[in-house]
Amino acid sequence: MRIPYQQMKQEFERVLKKFGFSPADAELCARLFAGASLDGVYSHGLNRFPLFIKYIRQGWVKVGAKPERLHAFGPLEQWHGHLGPGNLNAYHSMQRAMELAATHGIGCVALGHTNHWMRAGSYGWQAAEQGFVGICWTNTIPNMPAWGGTRPRLGNNPLVVGIPRQGGHIVLDMAMSQFSYGKLNALKLAGEQLPVVGGYDQAGQLTTDPAAILESWRPLPIGFWKGAGLSLVLDVLAALLSGGKAAWQIGEKPIEYALSQVFIAIDPTKLATDWQASVEGVIQNLVEEEGEGVFYPGQRSLRTRTENLEKGIPVEKQYWEQVQQM
């Protein structure tokens, strides 16, 4: 099945208004969910929407809650998310970081006590589309063992870097596990194997079976011990800067909520260099040297976006029917 982008967005809006979202919040939240599916991140678009509504029903996501600034130190601010909708809190935080960057050249918003921000890359695109460099990350529930361990102690703590570029923005969106849980679920649903080993099964053997990794909760960190180390420091920084919870504390809750996140924006126009030429030179060198088989981060998302706008967004029928029945 393929569904037009506008139809999907309107259906999300209808449901969100029914659950008490203001028209403006419903429009933005629906745009972020539909935009994730539009760019091919189906696991955090349509497929995630029913779970989002379930958490609203259970009271974990507080409809109408707004982030509150607790402290400000020049270009650095600390905010409390009050367990509001995670994607709205994240969008607000990146927007505020850009406002600070417009004044100071750089801005940082650390957000505690928020909810899952859905598609991580949304906020890198948000910054790049407004001409800013955007860097952000979040901690998560413990869902990845430390290197040498067997029990989940680390989050897969997604990291995003967005860089504006006239010929197509550069947006890196990566989890600290070799394959994100969203990707593992998507491949499991499709009945496909991973292209390379991505974790361990229950017997402790490396495997390309996404279902086995989901069952064991033992995905491989990127770069083995290096990814595990990076996951740890991202968690420490998110909790330290926001005054919120670390991954181990989030793991004590019945579900994944009350997360800590960091949003950094940089205004490249404040630099006394031809930054656009610098960015373009890197991309042109990559393409000229390697040819058509190499993609810069974000390039495939742009291609998928164009195709899905033209043909409609591919949907899993079960998820689309769930939303229509809400």
Phi, psi and omega in degrees: 000142173234133183240132177301145182306312184296324179294318178297313180299316181296324179292319175298315180302315180304313182293317183296319177297323179297331181264016170098005177289141173294159179305318181292316179293321179297319181295314182292315180298317179296321180296321179291319178294311181294325179296326177297313178293324179301322181272006175093004178265069188295330182296334181245013173251247181305316186295336181269341188300315179300323178293322176302314179294322177300318180291330174295313180300324182276354176088005179285325176258123185266103178296133178090345178292138182242145177295148182234131178283128180261316183215151177222133179226077184064241183277003181246127179229149178243128185234154176248126185276348179051030176059029176287175178307125189298321182289327177290318177298319181292316179300315178300318184293318177293323178298317179294321177299322178291324176298318178294321180293326179297332179269314189257351186093329177216146178219145180223126175243121176255125189241122176248164174057048177243185180244174180310130185272009180065234183287117184300317186296344181307325188273338169290317176297319180304314181291312183298321181293342177256011173087014181248152165281130180238132176231129180207156175206165179223153166267173185218179169298148176300117183218019181208131179290152168294158181297125183095351180259173180236346181253142180299118177235338183249155169272161174273005162025076183302141178239135182232137172228122177244133182231124182290142179205133184298325182274008182133118186297149175265119181224111176266127180226106187218138171274165178279351171270153182304321173231131178294161177296328176297318179292320178299316179295320181296317179291325176298314179299324181279353181070030183250157175267160175287150179290335175220166179301139184233001181168193184248152172269185183296335180274000179083018179261140175298142186212158172254008182272111182297325180297321180293323179289320178297325180287321183277337186058042179229064175288153175284137171286150175299138178062022178057244184293334180291317178295323178296318178295318179295320176303316182297313184289328176296320177297313180300313181296319180298315180290319181297310185288323184273341187073017182261204187268148171271169185303318183296327178286323176297325180294344178279350180274160181292334176222175179278105174204175184062051182277167176241138186218157179228135180231122180238133176235143178232133178265103184291343179290346179281350182274147181268040180226162176276080187293328180296318178295324179296314180296314183295324179298320179296315183291317181296321178297320179298312184291316183294323183282325189252337177085201190289342184279356184247136180237142171275156182302127181102341185295317180292326177299318179296320178295317179295320179301314180298316180295317182287331173293323182283316188258345189101159183272126176297135181229150168281122186306320183298320180288320180296320179293324177300315180294318180297331182274355181287000000 
